[in-house]
Amino acid sequence: MERKNKIENKESDAVSLQEKRRAWDEVAQEFNNVPTHTKRTVAQLMKWRGEAVAEEVAARSRLNEQKMANEEELH
């Protein structure tokens, strides 16, 4: 969980950026140590995570829109 907090930290000072880079390096090393995974760079993993987060936000938005539409139909 600590690594996640470092990666998601919004601060952009030198120390925070260095901690983020170390955390991403650890993630990449851990990911690449799994024999069944295709090797990925830090940049590739960061891009994948960004896309996954964007998909999750879009899915939540669609769900909220559906809920609102359903509530309007009930009234």
C-alpha positions in Angstrom: 0.0 0.0 0.0 2.9 2.4 0.7 4.1 2.0 -2.9 0.6 2.9 -4.2 0.5 6.0 -2.0 3.9 7.1 -3.4 2.8 6.5 -7.0 -0.5 8.4 -6.5 1.1 11.3 -4.6 0.2 14.6 -6.3 3.3 16.4 -5.1 5.9 17.2 -7.7 8.9 18.2 -5.6 12.2 16.5 -6.2 11.9 14.1 -3.3 8.4 13.0 -4.2 9.3 12.5 -7.9 12.3 10.4 -6.8 10.1 8.3 -4.6 7.6 7.8 -7.4 10.4 6.7 -9.7 11.7 4.2 -7.2 8.2 2.8 -6.6 7.6 2.4 -10.3 11.0 0.7 -10.6 9.9 -1.8 -7.9 6.6 -2.4 -9.7 8.4 -3.1 -12.9 10.9 -5.4 -11.3 8.1 -7.3 -9.5 6.0 -7.5 -12.7 8.9 -8.7 -14.8 9.9 -11.4 -12.2 6.7 -13.3 -13.0 7.7 -15.9 -15.5 4.4 -15.8 -17.4 4.5 -12.0 -17.9 5.9 -10.4 -21.0 8.6 -8.0 -19.9 7.5 -4.4 -19.7 9.3 -1.1 -19.1 8.3 1.4 -16.4 6.9 3.6 -19.1 4.7 0.8 -20.5 3.4 -0.1 -17.1 2.7 3.6 -16.3 0.8 3.9 -19.6 -1.2 0.7 -19.0 -2.1 2.0 -15.5 -3.2 5.3 -16.9 -5.5 3.6 -19.4 -6.9 1.3 -16.8 -7.7 4.3 -14.5 -9.4 6.1 -17.4 -11.5 3.1 -18.3 -12.6 2.7 -14.6 -13.6 6.4 -14.5 -15.5 6.1 -17.7 -17.3 3.0 -16.4 -18.2 4.7 -13.2 -19.5 7.7 -15.2 -21.7 5.4 -17.3 -23.1 3.7 -14.2 -23.9 7.0 -12.6 -25.7 8.1 -15.7 -27.7 4.9 -15.8 -28.7 5.4 -12.1 -29.8 8.9 -12.7 -31.8 7.9 -15.8 -33.5 5.1 -13.8 -34.3 7.6 -10.9 -35.8 10.0 -13.4 -38.0 7.3 -14.8 -39.3 6.5 -11.4 -40.4 10.1 -10.8 
